[in-house]
Amino acid sequence: MRVSSSVQPRIGFLLFSVAYSANNGHMSDHIYKKIELVGSSPDGFEQAVENALVRAEKTVRNMRWFEVAETRGYIENGKIGHWQVTLKIGFTLEDA
């Protein structure tokens, strides 16, 4: 089968997410604050994320989500010596 040069196949995808609250199926009216942290670990990417979240939990209340903004690694003798992961952490503000 020959495809005309004026017809171009379209390949792609759409990603989306919908957030629901337990009360009415709609996103609640939270206001979020976002901070940036760098976690590190010699034991891998996920452990670097976990280390940042565990440490942040000691002083940041109401953490709701995180986003991985950057990933870096330190090379030692040709191998991965250490991971660094920059996270953006979102948390809700408390009512005054």
mmCIF file as gemmi writes it, N, C-alpha and C atoms, coordinates in Angstrom:
data_model
loop_
_atom_site.group_PDB
_atom_site.id
_atom_site.type_symbol
_atom_site.label_atom_id
_atom_site.label_alt_id
_atom_site.label_comp_id
_atom_site.label_asym_id
_atom_site.label_entity_id
_atom_site.label_seq_id
_atom_site.pdbx_PDB_ins_code
_atom_site.Cartn_x
_atom_site.Cartn_y
_atom_site.Cartn_z
_atom_site.occupancy
_atom_site.B_iso_or_equiv
_atom_site.pdbx_formal_charge
_atom_site.auth_seq_id
_atom_site.auth_asym_id
_atom_site.pdbx_PDB_model_num
ATOM 1 N N . MET Axp A 1 ? 0.852 -1.18 0 1 0 ? 1 A 1
ATOM 2 C CA . MET Axp A 1 ? 0 0 0 1 0 ? 1 A 1
ATOM 3 C C . MET Axp A 1 ? 0.886 1.228 0 1 0 ? 1 A 1
ATOM 4 N N . ARG Axp A 2 ? 0.601 2.146 -0.886 1 0 ? 2 A 1
ATOM 5 C CA . ARG Axp A 2 ? 1.382 3.359 -0.993 1 0 ? 2 A 1
ATOM 6 C C . ARG Axp A 2 ? 0.637 4.506 -0.328 1 0 ? 2 A 1
ATOM 7 N N . VAL Axp A 3 ? 1.364 5.271 0.502 1 0 ? 3 A 1
ATOM 8 C CA . VAL Axp A 3 ? 0.761 6.417 1.182 1 0 ? 3 A 1
ATOM 9 C C . VAL Axp A 3 ? 1.14 7.672 0.433 1 0 ? 3 A 1
ATOM 10 N N . SER Axp A 4 ? 0.169 8.484 0.149 1 0 ? 4 A 1
ATOM 11 C CA . SER Axp A 4 ? 0.402 9.738 -0.545 1 0 ? 4 A 1
ATOM 12 C C . SER Axp A 4 ? 1.349 10.608 0.268 1 0 ? 4 A 1
ATOM 13 N N . SER Axp A 5 ? 2.18 11.376 -0.418 1 0 ? 5 A 1
ATOM 14 C CA . SER Axp A 5 ? 3.126 12.241 0.288 1 0 ? 5 A 1
ATOM 15 C C . SER Axp A 5 ? 2.423 13.354 1.053 1 0 ? 5 A 1
ATOM 16 N N . SER Axp A 6 ? 1.163 13.642 0.731 1 0 ? 6 A 1
ATOM 17 C CA . SER Axp A 6 ? 0.439 14.688 1.447 1 0 ? 6 A 1
ATOM 18 C C . SER Axp A 6 ? -0.188 14.181 2.744 1 0 ? 6 A 1
ATOM 19 N N . VAL Axp A 7 ? -0.17 12.857 2.949 1 0 ? 7 A 1
ATOM 20 C CA . VAL Axp A 7 ? -0.731 12.28 4.165 1 0 ? 7 A 1
ATOM 21 C C . VAL Axp A 7 ? 0.412 11.847 5.062 1 0 ? 7 A 1
ATOM 22 N N . GLN Axp A 8 ? 0.515 12.436 6.193 1 0 ? 8 A 1
ATOM 23 C CA . GLN Axp A 8 ? 1.586 12.121 7.133 1 0 ? 8 A 1
ATOM 24 C C . GLN Axp A 8 ? 0.997 11.381 8.332 1 0 ? 8 A 1
ATOM 25 N N . PRO Axp A 9 ? 1.538 10.218 8.67 1 0 ? 9 A 1
ATOM 26 C CA . PRO Axp A 9 ? 1.031 9.535 9.86 1 0 ? 9 A 1
ATOM 27 C C . PRO Axp A 9 ? 1.348 10.356 11.106 1 0 ? 9 A 1
ATOM 28 N N . ARG Axp A 10 ? 0.455 10.339 12.052 1 0 ? 10 A 1
ATOM 29 C CA . ARG Axp A 10 ? 0.645 11.068 13.316 1 0 ? 10 A 1
ATOM 30 C C . ARG Axp A 10 ? 0.863 10.066 14.427 1 0 ? 10 A 1
ATOM 31 N N . ILE Axp A 11 ? 1.985 10.196 15.049 1 0 ? 11 A 1
ATOM 32 C CA . ILE Axp A 11 ? 2.324 9.317 16.161 1 0 ? 11 A 1
ATOM 33 C C . ILE Axp A 11 ? 2.529 10.199 17.372 1 0 ? 11 A 1
ATOM 34 N N . GLY Axp A 12 ? 1.927 9.845 18.465 1 0 ? 12 A 1
ATOM 35 C CA . GLY Axp A 12 ? 2.075 10.644 19.683 1 0 ? 12 A 1
ATOM 36 C C . GLY Axp A 12 ? 1.222 10.093 20.787 1 0 ? 12 A 1
ATOM 37 N N . PHE Axp A 13 ? 1.229 10.782 21.893 1 0 ? 13 A 1
ATOM 38 C CA . PHE Axp A 13 ? 0.432 10.365 23.027 1 0 ? 13 A 1
ATOM 39 C C . PHE Axp A 13 ? 0.122 11.569 23.877 1 0 ? 13 A 1
ATOM 40 N N . LEU Axp A 14 ? -0.874 11.426 24.704 1 0 ? 14 A 1
ATOM 41 C CA . LEU Axp A 14 ? -1.307 12.477 25.61 1 0 ? 14 A 1
ATOM 42 C C . LEU Axp A 14 ? -1.274 11.933 27.014 1 0 ? 14 A 1
ATOM 43 N N . LEU Axp A 15 ? -0.607 12.645 27.893 1 0 ? 15 A 1
ATOM 44 C CA . LEU Axp A 15 ? -0.566 12.263 29.302 1 0 ? 15 A 1
ATOM 45 C C . LEU Axp A 15 ? -1.309 13.305 30.107 1 0 ? 15 A 1
ATOM 46 N N . PHE Axp A 16 ? -2.137 12.859 31.029 1 0 ? 16 A 1
ATOM 47 C CA . PHE Axp A 16 ? -2.812 13.78 31.923 1 0 ? 16 A 1
ATOM 48 C C . PHE Axp A 16 ? -3.147 13.058 33.208 1 0 ? 16 A 1
ATOM 49 N N . SER Axp A 17 ? -3.391 13.839 34.229 1 0 ? 17 A 1
ATOM 50 C CA . SER Axp A 17 ? -3.821 13.253 35.492 1 0 ? 17 A 1
ATOM 51 C C . SER Axp A 17 ? -4.934 14.108 36.058 1 0 ? 17 A 1
ATOM 52 N N . VAL Axp A 18 ? -5.782 13.482 36.809 1 0 ? 18 A 1
ATOM 53 C CA . VAL Axp A 18 ? -6.891 14.178 37.451 1 0 ? 18 A 1
ATOM 54 C C . VAL Axp A 18 ? -6.782 13.918 38.941 1 0 ? 18 A 1
ATOM 55 N N . ALA Axp A 19 ? -6.868 14.958 39.725 1 0 ? 19 A 1
ATOM 56 C CA . ALA Axp A 19 ? -6.795 14.806 41.177 1 0 ? 19 A 1
ATOM 57 C C . ALA Axp A 19 ? -8.198 14.914 41.753 1 0 ? 19 A 1
ATOM 58 N N . TYR Axp A 20 ? -8.539 13.978 42.61 1 0 ? 20 A 1
ATOM 59 C CA . TYR Axp A 20 ? -9.844 13.97 43.258 1 0 ? 20 A 1
ATOM 60 C C . TYR Axp A 20 ? -9.666 14.025 44.765 1 0 ? 20 A 1
ATOM 61 N N . SER Axp A 21 ? -10.551 14.714 45.415 1 0 ? 21 A 1
ATOM 62 C CA . SER Axp A 21 ? -10.579 14.669 46.866 1 0 ? 21 A 1
ATOM 63 C C . SER Axp A 21 ? -11.653 13.673 47.271 1 0 ? 21 A 1
ATOM 64 N N . ALA Axp A 22 ? -11.591 13.212 48.487 1 0 ? 22 A 1
ATOM 65 C CA . ALA Axp A 22 ? -12.534 12.202 48.959 1 0 ? 22 A 1
ATOM 66 C C . ALA Axp A 22 ? -13.946 12.754 49.08 1 0 ? 22 A 1
ATOM 67 N N . ASN Axp A 23 ? -14.081 14.073 49.232 1 0 ? 23 A 1
ATOM 68 C CA . ASN Axp A 23 ? -15.413 14.617 49.526 1 0 ? 23 A 1
ATOM 69 C C . ASN Axp A 23 ? -16.316 14.782 48.313 1 0 ? 23 A 1
ATOM 70 N N . ASN Axp A 24 ? -15.821 15.267 47.177 1 0 ? 24 A 1
ATOM 71 C CA . ASN Axp A 24 ? -16.747 15.518 46.077 1 0 ? 24 A 1
ATOM 72 C C . ASN Axp A 24 ? -16.19 15.209 44.701 1 0 ? 24 A 1
ATOM 73 N N . GLY Axp A 25 ? -15.075 14.561 44.606 1 0 ? 25 A 1
ATOM 74 C CA . GLY Axp A 25 ? -14.541 14.198 43.31 1 0 ? 25 A 1
ATOM 75 C C . GLY Axp A 25 ? -13.802 15.311 42.589 1 0 ? 25 A 1
ATOM 76 N N . HIS Axp A 26 ? -13.673 16.475 43.196 1 0 ? 26 A 1
ATOM 77 C CA . HIS Axp A 26 ? -12.955 17.58 42.576 1 0 ? 26 A 1
ATOM 78 C C . HIS Axp A 26 ? -11.704 17.904 43.391 1 0 ? 26 A 1
ATOM 79 N N . MET Axp A 27 ? -10.78 18.575 42.75 1 0 ? 27 A 1
ATOM 80 C CA . MET Axp A 27 ? -9.568 18.984 43.443 1 0 ? 27 A 1
ATOM 81 C C . MET Axp A 27 ? -9.946 19.981 44.535 1 0 ? 27 A 1
ATOM 82 N N . SER Axp A 28 ? -9.387 19.811 45.711 1 0 ? 28 A 1
ATOM 83 C CA . SER Axp A 28 ? -9.702 20.719 46.816 1 0 ? 28 A 1
ATOM 84 C C . SER Axp A 28 ? -9.001 22.058 46.605 1 0 ? 28 A 1
ATOM 85 N N . ASP Axp A 29 ? -9.338 23.025 47.42 1 0 ? 29 A 1
ATOM 86 C CA . ASP Axp A 29 ? -8.815 24.383 47.272 1 0 ? 29 A 1
ATOM 87 C C . ASP Axp A 29 ? -7.539 24.601 48.073 1 0 ? 29 A 1
ATOM 88 N N . HIS Axp A 30 ? -6.623 23.661 48.037 1 0 ? 30 A 1
ATOM 89 C CA . HIS Axp A 30 ? -5.358 23.832 48.758 1 0 ? 30 A 1
ATOM 90 C C . HIS Axp A 30 ? -4.478 24.857 48.059 1 0 ? 30 A 1
ATOM 91 N N . ILE Axp A 31 ? -3.691 25.53 48.856 1 0 ? 31 A 1
ATOM 92 C CA . ILE Axp A 31 ? -2.633 26.394 48.353 1 0 ? 31 A 1
ATOM 93 C C . ILE Axp A 31 ? -1.342 25.697 48.72 1 0 ? 31 A 1
ATOM 94 N N . TYR Axp A 32 ? -0.451 25.567 47.76 1 0 ? 32 A 1
ATOM 95 C CA . TYR Axp A 32 ? 0.792 24.839 47.982 1 0 ? 32 A 1
ATOM 96 C C . TYR Axp A 32 ? 1.991 25.776 47.979 1 0 ? 32 A 1
ATOM 97 N N . LYS Axp A 33 ? 2.962 25.437 48.767 1 0 ? 33 A 1
ATOM 98 C CA . LYS Axp A 33 ? 4.27 26.09 48.768 1 0 ? 33 A 1
ATOM 99 C C . LYS Axp A 33 ? 5.24 25.047 48.239 1 0 ? 33 A 1
ATOM 100 N N . LYS Axp A 34 ? 6.242 25.46 47.492 1 0 ? 34 A 1
ATOM 101 C CA . LYS Axp A 34 ? 7.182 24.525 46.905 1 0 ? 34 A 1
ATOM 102 C C . LYS Axp A 34 ? 8.601 24.901 47.324 1 0 ? 34 A 1
ATOM 103 N N . ILE Axp A 35 ? 9.354 23.912 47.788 1 0 ? 35 A 1
ATOM 104 C CA . ILE Axp A 35 ? 10.751 24.119 48.142 1 0 ? 35 A 1
ATOM 105 C C . ILE Axp A 35 ? 11.611 23.179 47.306 1 0 ? 35 A 1
ATOM 106 N N . GLU Axp A 36 ? 12.893 23.478 47.256 1 0 ? 36 A 1
ATOM 107 C CA . GLU Axp A 36 ? 13.806 22.64 46.486 1 0 ? 36 A 1
ATOM 108 C C . GLU Axp A 36 ? 14.895 22.105 47.408 1 0 ? 36 A 1
ATOM 109 N N . LEU Axp A 37 ? 15.128 20.802 47.349 1 0 ? 37 A 1
ATOM 110 C CA . LEU Axp A 37 ? 16.134 20.138 48.163 1 0 ? 37 A 1
ATOM 111 C C . LEU Axp A 37 ? 16.99 19.241 47.287 1 0 ? 37 A 1
ATOM 112 N N . VAL Axp A 38 ? 18.172 18.93 47.749 1 0 ? 38 A 1
ATOM 113 C CA . VAL Axp A 38 ? 19.032 17.966 47.06 1 0 ? 38 A 1
ATOM 114 C C . VAL Axp A 38 ? 19.321 16.829 48.025 1 0 ? 38 A 1
ATOM 115 N N . GLY Axp A 39 ? 18.899 15.629 47.645 1 0 ? 39 A 1
ATOM 116 C CA . GLY Axp A 39 ? 19.193 14.428 48.425 1 0 ? 39 A 1
ATOM 117 C C . GLY Axp A 39 ? 20.368 13.712 47.802 1 0 ? 39 A 1
ATOM 118 N N . SER Axp A 40 ? 21.114 12.99 48.609 1 0 ? 40 A 1
ATOM 119 C CA . SER Axp A 40 ? 22.26 12.254 48.07 1 0 ? 40 A 1
ATOM 120 C C . SER Axp A 40 ? 22.382 10.898 48.746 1 0 ? 40 A 1
ATOM 121 N N . SER Axp A 41 ? 23.022 9.976 48.02 1 0 ? 41 A 1
ATOM 122 C CA . SER Axp A 41 ? 23.242 8.638 48.557 1 0 ? 41 A 1
ATOM 123 C C . SER Axp A 41 ? 24.236 7.887 47.674 1 0 ? 41 A 1
ATOM 124 N N . PRO Axp A 42 ? 25.101 7.098 48.286 1 0 ? 42 A 1
ATOM 125 C CA . PRO Axp A 42 ? 25.958 6.208 47.491 1 0 ? 42 A 1
ATOM 126 C C . PRO Axp A 42 ? 25.205 4.951 47.05 1 0 ? 42 A 1
ATOM 127 N N . ASP Axp A 43 ? 23.988 4.758 47.57 1 0 ? 43 A 1
ATOM 128 C CA . ASP Axp A 43 ? 23.233 3.524 47.341 1 0 ? 43 A 1
ATOM 129 C C . ASP Axp A 43 ? 22.19 3.607 46.235 1 0 ? 43 A 1
ATOM 130 N N . GLY Axp A 44 ? 22.128 4.698 45.493 1 0 ? 44 A 1
ATOM 131 C CA . GLY Axp A 44 ? 21.229 4.76 44.356 1 0 ? 44 A 1
ATOM 132 C C . GLY Axp A 44 ? 20.306 5.96 44.345 1 0 ? 44 A 1
ATOM 133 N N . PHE Axp A 45 ? 19.662 6.113 43.202 1 0 ? 45 A 1
ATOM 134 C CA . PHE Axp A 45 ? 18.75 7.205 42.928 1 0 ? 45 A 1
ATOM 135 C C . PHE Axp A 45 ? 17.589 7.234 43.929 1 0 ? 45 A 1
ATOM 136 N N . GLU Axp A 46 ? 16.914 6.11 44.095 1 0 ? 46 A 1
ATOM 137 C CA . GLU Axp A 46 ? 15.758 6.062 44.992 1 0 ? 46 A 1
ATOM 138 C C . GLU Axp A 46 ? 16.133 6.357 46.434 1 0 ? 46 A 1
ATOM 139 N N . GLN Axp A 47 ? 17.288 5.888 46.862 1 0 ? 47 A 1
ATOM 140 C CA . GLN Axp A 47 ? 17.732 6.161 48.23 1 0 ? 47 A 1
ATOM 141 C C . GLN Axp A 47 ? 18.05 7.641 48.413 1 0 ? 47 A 1
ATOM 142 N N . ALA Axp A 48 ? 18.557 8.296 47.373 1 0 ? 48 A 1
ATOM 143 C CA . ALA Axp A 48 ? 18.814 9.734 47.439 1 0 ? 48 A 1
ATOM 144 C C . ALA Axp A 48 ? 17.501 10.505 47.612 1 0 ? 48 A 1
ATOM 145 N N . VAL Axp A 49 ? 16.455 10.084 46.891 1 0 ? 49 A 1
ATOM 146 C CA . VAL Axp A 49 ? 15.132 10.7 47.04 1 0 ? 49 A 1
ATOM 147 C C . VAL Axp A 49 ? 14.617 10.463 48.452 1 0 ? 49 A 1
ATOM 148 N N . GLU Axp A 50 ? 14.71 9.216 48.905 1 0 ? 50 A 1
ATOM 149 C CA . GLU Axp A 50 ? 14.238 8.858 50.249 1 0 ? 50 A 1
ATOM 150 C C . GLU Axp A 50 ? 14.964 9.661 51.329 1 0 ? 50 A 1
ATOM 151 N N . ASN Axp A 51 ? 16.274 9.818 51.189 1 0 ? 51 A 1
ATOM 152 C CA . ASN Axp A 51 ? 17.053 10.583 52.176 1 0 ? 51 A 1
ATOM 153 C C . ASN Axp A 51 ? 16.568 12.035 52.257 1 0 ? 51 A 1
ATOM 154 N N . ALA Axp A 52 ? 16.279 12.639 51.112 1 0 ? 52 A 1
ATOM 155 C CA . ALA Axp A 52 ? 15.789 14.023 51.108 1 0 ? 52 A 1
ATOM 156 C C . ALA Axp A 52 ? 14.425 14.116 51.785 1 0 ? 52 A 1
ATOM 157 N N . LEU Axp A 53 ? 13.531 13.172 51.477 1 0 ? 53 A 1
ATOM 158 C CA . LEU Axp A 53 ? 12.19 13.206 52.058 1 0 ? 53 A 1
ATOM 159 C C . LEU Axp A 53 ? 12.197 12.947 53.564 1 0 ? 53 A 1
ATOM 160 N N . VAL Axp A 54 ? 13.02 12.008 54.005 1 0 ? 54 A 1
ATOM 161 C CA . VAL Axp A 54 ? 13.108 11.706 55.44 1 0 ? 54 A 1
ATOM 162 C C . VAL Axp A 54 ? 13.631 12.922 56.201 1 0 ? 54 A 1
ATOM 163 N N . ARG Axp A 55 ? 14.627 13.574 55.647 1 0 ? 55 A 1
ATOM 164 C CA . ARG Axp A 55 ? 15.193 14.749 56.323 1 0 ? 55 A 1
ATOM 165 C C . ARG Axp A 55 ? 14.201 15.908 56.322 1 0 ? 55 A 1
ATOM 166 N N . ALA Axp A 56 ? 13.516 16.141 55.204 1 0 ? 56 A 1
ATOM 167 C CA . ALA Axp A 56 ? 12.55 17.241 55.112 1 0 ? 56 A 1
ATOM 168 C C . ALA Axp A 56 ? 11.396 17.036 56.085 1 0 ? 56 A 1
ATOM 169 N N . GLU Axp A 57 ? 11.002 15.786 56.296 1 0 ? 57 A 1
ATOM 170 C CA . GLU Axp A 57 ? 9.869 15.48 57.18 1 0 ? 57 A 1
ATOM 171 C C . GLU Axp A 57 ? 10.111 15.956 58.613 1 0 ? 57 A 1
ATOM 172 N N . LYS Axp A 58 ? 11.366 16.123 59.004 1 0 ? 58 A 1
ATOM 173 C CA . LYS Axp A 58 ? 11.681 16.575 60.359 1 0 ? 58 A 1
ATOM 174 C C . LYS Axp A 58 ? 11.27 18.023 60.598 1 0 ? 58 A 1
ATOM 175 N N . THR Axp A 59 ? 11.205 18.835 59.528 1 0 ? 59 A 1
ATOM 176 C CA . THR Axp A 59 ? 10.901 20.251 59.718 1 0 ? 59 A 1
ATOM 177 C C . THR Axp A 59 ? 9.781 20.78 58.82 1 0 ? 59 A 1
ATOM 178 N N . VAL Axp A 60 ? 9.37 20.033 57.819 1 0 ? 60 A 1
ATOM 179 C CA . VAL Axp A 60 ? 8.322 20.487 56.899 1 0 ? 60 A 1
ATOM 180 C C . VAL Axp A 60 ? 7.059 19.663 57.138 1 0 ? 60 A 1
ATOM 181 N N . ARG Axp A 61 ? 5.964 20.349 57.46 1 0 ? 61 A 1
ATOM 182 C CA . ARG Axp A 61 ? 4.691 19.657 57.679 1 0 ? 61 A 1
ATOM 183 C C . ARG Axp A 61 ? 3.861 19.658 56.4 1 0 ? 61 A 1
ATOM 184 N N . ASN Axp A 62 ? 2.94 18.731 56.308 1 0 ? 62 A 1
ATOM 185 C CA . ASN Axp A 62 ? 1.944 18.677 55.233 1 0 ? 62 A 1
ATOM 186 C C . ASN Axp A 62 ? 2.532 18.463 53.842 1 0 ? 62 A 1
ATOM 187 N N . MET Axp A 63 ? 3.625 17.718 53.741 1 0 ? 63 A 1
ATOM 188 C CA . MET Axp A 63 ? 4.187 17.422 52.424 1 0 ? 63 A 1
ATOM 189 C C . MET Axp A 63 ? 3.177 16.582 51.642 1 0 ? 63 A 1
ATOM 190 N N . ARG Axp A 64 ? 2.962 16.916 50.377 1 0 ? 64 A 1
ATOM 191 C CA . ARG Axp A 64 ? 1.96 16.23 49.567 1 0 ? 64 A 1
ATOM 192 C C . ARG Axp A 64 ? 2.535 15.553 48.332 1 0 ? 64 A 1
ATOM 193 N N . TRP Axp A 65 ? 3.56 16.131 47.716 1 0 ? 65 A 1
ATOM 194 C CA . TRP Axp A 65 ? 4.086 15.559 46.479 1 0 ? 65 A 1
ATOM 195 C C . TRP Axp A 65 ? 5.536 15.988 46.281 1 0 ? 65 A 1
ATOM 196 N N . PHE Axp A 66 ? 6.21 15.292 45.393 1 0 ? 66 A 1
ATOM 197 C CA . PHE Axp A 66 ? 7.549 15.717 44.999 1 0 ? 66 A 1
ATOM 198 C C . PHE Axp A 66 ? 7.726 15.526 43.501 1 0 ? 66 A 1
ATOM 199 N N . GLU Axp A 67 ? 8.673 16.273 42.975 1 0 ? 67 A 1
ATOM 200 C CA . GLU Axp A 67 ? 8.999 16.228 41.554 1 0 ? 67 A 1
ATOM 201 C C . GLU Axp A 67 ? 10.517 16.133 41.453 1 0 ? 67 A 1
ATOM 202 N N . VAL Axp A 68 ? 11.028 15.215 40.668 1 0 ? 68 A 1
ATOM 203 C CA . VAL Axp A 68 ? 12.466 15.113 40.461 1 0 ? 68 A 1
ATOM 204 C C . VAL Axp A 68 ? 12.841 16.118 39.376 1 0 ? 68 A 1
ATOM 205 N N . ALA Axp A 69 ? 13.638 17.11 39.743 1 0 ? 69 A 1
ATOM 206 C CA . ALA Axp A 69 ? 14.012 18.174 38.818 1 0 ? 69 A 1
ATOM 207 C C . ALA Axp A 69 ? 15.34 17.879 38.118 1 0 ? 69 A 1
ATOM 208 N N . GLU Axp A 70 ? 16.278 17.294 38.837 1 0 ? 70 A 1
ATOM 209 C CA . GLU Axp A 70 ? 17.599 16.985 38.277 1 0 ? 70 A 1
ATOM 210 C C . GLU Axp A 70 ? 18.143 15.716 38.913 1 0 ? 70 A 1
ATOM 211 N N . THR Axp A 71 ? 18.959 15.031 38.164 1 0 ? 71 A 1
ATOM 212 C CA . THR Axp A 71 ? 19.657 13.863 38.681 1 0 ? 71 A 1
ATOM 213 C C . THR Axp A 71 ? 21.116 13.975 38.258 1 0 ? 71 A 1
ATOM 214 N N . ARG Axp A 72 ? 22.002 13.79 39.204 1 0 ? 72 A 1
ATOM 215 C CA . ARG Axp A 72 ? 23.435 13.839 38.933 1 0 ? 72 A 1
ATOM 216 C C . ARG Axp A 72 ? 24.112 12.663 39.618 1 0 ? 72 A 1
ATOM 217 N N . GLY Axp A 73 ? 25.282 12.351 39.151 1 0 ? 73 A 1
ATOM 218 C CA . GLY Axp A 73 ? 26.066 11.319 39.802 1 0 ? 73 A 1
ATOM 219 C C . GLY Axp A 73 ? 27.527 11.715 39.866 1 0 ? 73 A 1
ATOM 220 N N . TYR Axp A 74 ? 28.193 11.219 40.874 1 0 ? 74 A 1
ATOM 221 C CA . TYR Axp A 74 ? 29.632 11.438 41.064 1 0 ? 74 A 1
ATOM 222 C C . TYR Axp A 74 ? 30.344 10.161 40.64 1 0 ? 74 A 1
ATOM 223 N N . ILE Axp A 75 ? 31.37 10.318 39.823 1 0 ? 75 A 1
ATOM 224 C CA . ILE Axp A 75 ? 32.093 9.158 39.297 1 0 ? 75 A 1
ATOM 225 C C . ILE Axp A 75 ? 33.372 8.95 40.093 1 0 ? 75 A 1
ATOM 226 N N . GLU Axp A 76 ? 33.57 7.734 40.555 1 0 ? 76 A 1
ATOM 227 C CA . GLU Axp A 76 ? 34.763 7.338 41.299 1 0 ? 76 A 1
ATOM 228 C C . GLU Axp A 76 ? 35.377 6.105 40.647 1 0 ? 76 A 1
ATOM 229 N N . ASN Axp A 77 ? 36.576 6.228 40.16 1 0 ? 77 A 1
ATOM 230 C CA . ASN Axp A 77 ? 37.269 5.109 39.51 1 0 ? 77 A 1
ATOM 231 C C . ASN Axp A 77 ? 36.431 4.469 38.409 1 0 ? 77 A 1
ATOM 232 N N . GLY Axp A 78 ? 35.779 5.301 37.599 1 0 ? 78 A 1
ATOM 233 C CA . GLY Axp A 78 ? 34.996 4.814 36.478 1 0 ? 78 A 1
ATOM 234 C C . GLY Axp A 78 ? 33.642 4.23 36.829 1 0 ? 78 A 1
ATOM 235 N N . LYS Axp A 79 ? 33.24 4.314 38.1 1 0 ? 79 A 1
ATOM 236 C CA . LYS Axp A 79 ? 31.955 3.766 38.537 1 0 ? 79 A 1
ATOM 237 C C . LYS Axp A 79 ? 31.156 4.836 39.269 1 0 ? 79 A 1
ATOM 238 N N . ILE Axp A 80 ? 29.873 4.583 39.428 1 0 ? 80 A 1
ATOM 239 C CA . ILE Axp A 80 ? 29.034 5.524 40.171 1 0 ? 80 A 1
ATOM 240 C C . ILE Axp A 80 ? 29.449 5.482 41.634 1 0 ? 80 A 1
ATOM 241 N N . GLY Axp A 81 ? 29.869 6.637 42.143 1 0 ? 81 A 1
ATOM 242 C CA . GLY Axp A 81 ? 30.274 6.72 43.541 1 0 ? 81 A 1
ATOM 243 C C . GLY Axp A 81 ? 29.182 7.287 44.433 1 0 ? 81 A 1
ATOM 244 N N . HIS Axp A 82 ? 28.359 8.169 43.857 1 0 ? 82 A 1
ATOM 245 C CA . HIS Axp A 82 ? 27.358 8.858 44.657 1 0 ? 82 A 1
ATOM 246 C C . HIS Axp A 82 ? 26.289 9.422 43.738 1 0 ? 82 A 1
ATOM 247 N N . TRP Axp A 83 ? 25.04 9.396 44.177 1 0 ? 83 A 1
ATOM 248 C CA . TRP Axp A 83 ? 23.922 9.986 43.456 1 0 ? 83 A 1
ATOM 249 C C . TRP Axp A 83 ? 23.491 11.276 44.132 1 0 ? 83 A 1
ATOM 250 N N . GLN Axp A 84 ? 23.081 12.264 43.341 1 0 ? 84 A 1
ATOM 251 C CA . GLN Axp A 84 ? 22.464 13.492 43.845 1 0 ? 84 A 1
ATOM 252 C C . GLN Axp A 84 ? 21.173 13.711 43.073 1 0 ? 84 A 1
ATOM 253 N N . VAL Axp A 85 ? 20.085 13.978 43.78 1 0 ? 85 A 1
ATOM 254 C CA . VAL Axp A 85 ? 18.786 14.18 43.155 1 0 ? 85 A 1
ATOM 255 C C . VAL Axp A 85 ? 18.19 15.48 43.684 1 0 ? 85 A 1
ATOM 256 N N . THR Axp A 86 ? 17.889 16.396 42.786 1 0 ? 86 A 1
ATOM 257 C CA . THR Axp A 86 ? 17.235 17.642 43.166 1 0 ? 86 A 1
ATOM 258 C C . THR Axp A 86 ? 15.728 17.421 43.109 1 0 ? 86 A 1
ATOM 259 N N . LEU Axp A 87 ? 15.07 17.676 44.242 1 0 ? 87 A 1
ATOM 260 C CA . LEU Axp A 87 ? 13.625 17.49 44.357 1 0 ? 87 A 1
ATOM 261 C C . LEU Axp A 87 ? 12.943 18.823 44.581 1 0 ? 87 A 1
ATOM 262 N N . LYS Axp A 88 ? 11.77 18.969 43.993 1 0 ? 88 A 1
ATOM 263 C CA . LYS Axp A 88 ? 10.86 20.056 44.342 1 0 ? 88 A 1
ATOM 264 C C . LYS Axp A 88 ? 9.759 19.385 45.15 1 0 ? 88 A 1
ATOM 265 N N . ILE Axp A 89 ? 9.568 19.851 46.362 1 0 ? 89 A 1
ATOM 266 C CA . ILE Axp A 89 ? 8.598 19.247 47.281 1 0 ? 89 A 1
ATOM 267 C C . ILE Axp A 89 ? 7.476 20.243 47.508 1 0 ? 89 A 1
ATOM 268 N N . GLY Axp A 90 ? 6.252 19.789 47.309 1 0 ? 90 A 1
ATOM 269 C CA . GLY Axp A 90 ? 5.081 20.635 47.522 1 0 ? 90 A 1
ATOM 270 C C . GLY Axp A 90 ? 4.404 20.274 48.834 1 0 ? 90 A 1
ATOM 271 N N . PHE Axp A 91 ? 4.004 21.283 49.575 1 0 ? 91 A 1
ATOM 272 C CA . PHE Axp A 91 ? 3.292 21.044 50.837 1 0 ? 91 A 1
ATOM 273 C C . PHE Axp A 91 ? 2.183 22.079 50.971 1 0 ? 91 A 1
ATOM 274 N N . THR Axp A 92 ? 1.137 21.713 51.684 1 0 ? 92 A 1
ATOM 275 C CA . THR Axp A 92 ? 0.016 22.633 51.868 1 0 ? 92 A 1
ATOM 276 C C . THR Axp A 92 ? 0.312 23.597 53.008 1 0 ? 92 A 1
ATOM 277 N N . LEU Axp A 93 ? -0.168 24.802 52.857 1 0 ? 93 A 1
ATOM 278 C CA . LEU Axp A 93 ? -0.037 25.8 53.906 1 0 ? 93 A 1
ATOM 279 C C . LEU Axp A 93 ? -1.139 25.609 54.923 1 0 ? 93 A 1
ATOM 280 N N . GLU Axp A 94 ? -0.819 25.842 56.172 1 0 ? 94 A 1
ATOM 281 C CA . GLU Axp A 94 ? -1.811 25.704 57.233 1 0 ? 94 A 1
ATOM 282 C C . GLU Axp A 94 ? -2.666 26.965 57.313 1 0 ? 94 A 1
ATOM 283 N N . ASP Axp A 95 ? -3.907 26.786 57.736 1 0 ? 95 A 1
ATOM 284 C CA . ASP Axp A 95 ? -4.786 27.938 57.935 1 0 ? 95 A 1
ATOM 285 C C . ASP Axp A 95 ? -4.264 28.789 59.081 1 0 ? 95 A 1
ATOM 286 N N . ALA Axp A 96 ? -4.427 30.085 58.952 1 0 ? 96 A 1
ATOM 287 C CA . ALA Axp A 96 ? -3.928 31.01 59.982 1 0 ? 96 A 1
ATOM 288 C C . ALA Axp A 96 ? -4.796 30.989 61.213 1 0 ? 96 A 1
